[in-house]
Amino acid sequence: MNNNKVLVVFTILFSLILFACGGNDEKKEEKETKEVNEMRYICPMKCEKEKTYSKDIPCPVCGMKMEKV
């Protein structure tokens, strides 16, 4: 009888952990899709390191044409 209680408690805890960890996949996919749909541009000379822009404008530092990321 005591083993059954331990088994039930273990099953409940395992289920809670499993469902708690699996909930972020949908949000992660939604974020990745949004990032793919939003085109980003970066200076090929990396004047501002890894800074990206949402518009295809000349680099404010060196004036070069931006590249798609």
C-alpha positions as CSV (number, residue, x, y, z in Angstrom):
1,M,0.0,0.0,0.0
2,N,2.8,2.4,0.9
3,N,4.6,1.6,-2.5
4,N,1.4,2.6,-4.3
5,K,1.4,6.0,-2.7
6,V,5.0,6.6,-3.6
7,L,4.3,5.5,-7.2
8,V,1.3,7.9,-7.5
9,V,3.3,10.8,-6.1
10,F,6.2,10.1,-8.4
11,T,3.9,9.9,-11.4
12,I,2.2,13.2,-10.6
13,L,5.6,14.9,-10.1
14,F,7.0,13.5,-13.3
15,S,3.9,14.6,-15.2
16,L,4.1,18.1,-13.8
17,I,7.8,18.4,-14.7
18,L,7.2,17.1,-18.2
19,F,4.3,19.5,-19.0
20,A,6.1,22.5,-17.4
21,C,9.1,22.0,-19.7
22,G,7.2,21.5,-22.9
23,G,5.2,24.7,-23.0
24,N,7.9,27.0,-24.5
25,D,8.1,25.3,-28.0
26,E,5.2,27.2,-29.4
27,K,6.4,30.6,-28.3
28,K,9.9,29.8,-29.6
29,E,8.6,28.8,-33.0
30,E,6.4,32.0,-33.1
31,K,9.4,34.2,-32.3
32,E,11.6,32.5,-34.9
33,T,8.9,32.9,-37.6
34,K,8.6,36.6,-36.8
35,E,12.3,37.0,-37.0
36,V,12.5,35.3,-40.4
37,N,9.7,37.5,-41.7
38,E,11.4,40.6,-40.5
39,M,14.3,41.3,-42.9
40,R,17.4,42.6,-41.2
41,Y,20.4,44.4,-42.7
42,I,24.0,44.8,-41.5
43,C,27.1,46.7,-42.7
44,P,29.6,44.4,-44.5
45,M,32.5,46.2,-42.7
46,K,30.9,45.5,-39.3
47,C,31.4,49.2,-38.4
48,E,29.0,48.8,-35.5
49,K,29.9,45.2,-34.8
50,E,26.7,43.1,-35.0
51,K,24.2,45.9,-35.1
52,T,21.4,45.3,-37.6
53,Y,18.8,47.6,-39.1
54,S,15.3,46.9,-40.3
55,K,15.7,49.2,-43.3
56,D,18.2,49.0,-46.2
57,I,19.9,52.3,-45.7
58,P,23.6,53.2,-46.1
59,C,25.8,52.5,-43.1
60,P,25.7,55.6,-40.9
61,V,29.5,55.2,-40.1
62,C,31.1,54.3,-43.5
63,G,28.3,54.9,-46.0
64,M,28.5,51.4,-47.5
65,K,25.4,49.6,-48.8
66,M,23.9,47.2,-46.2
67,E,23.7,43.4,-46.7
68,K,20.8,41.2,-45.8
69,V,21.4,39.1,-42.7
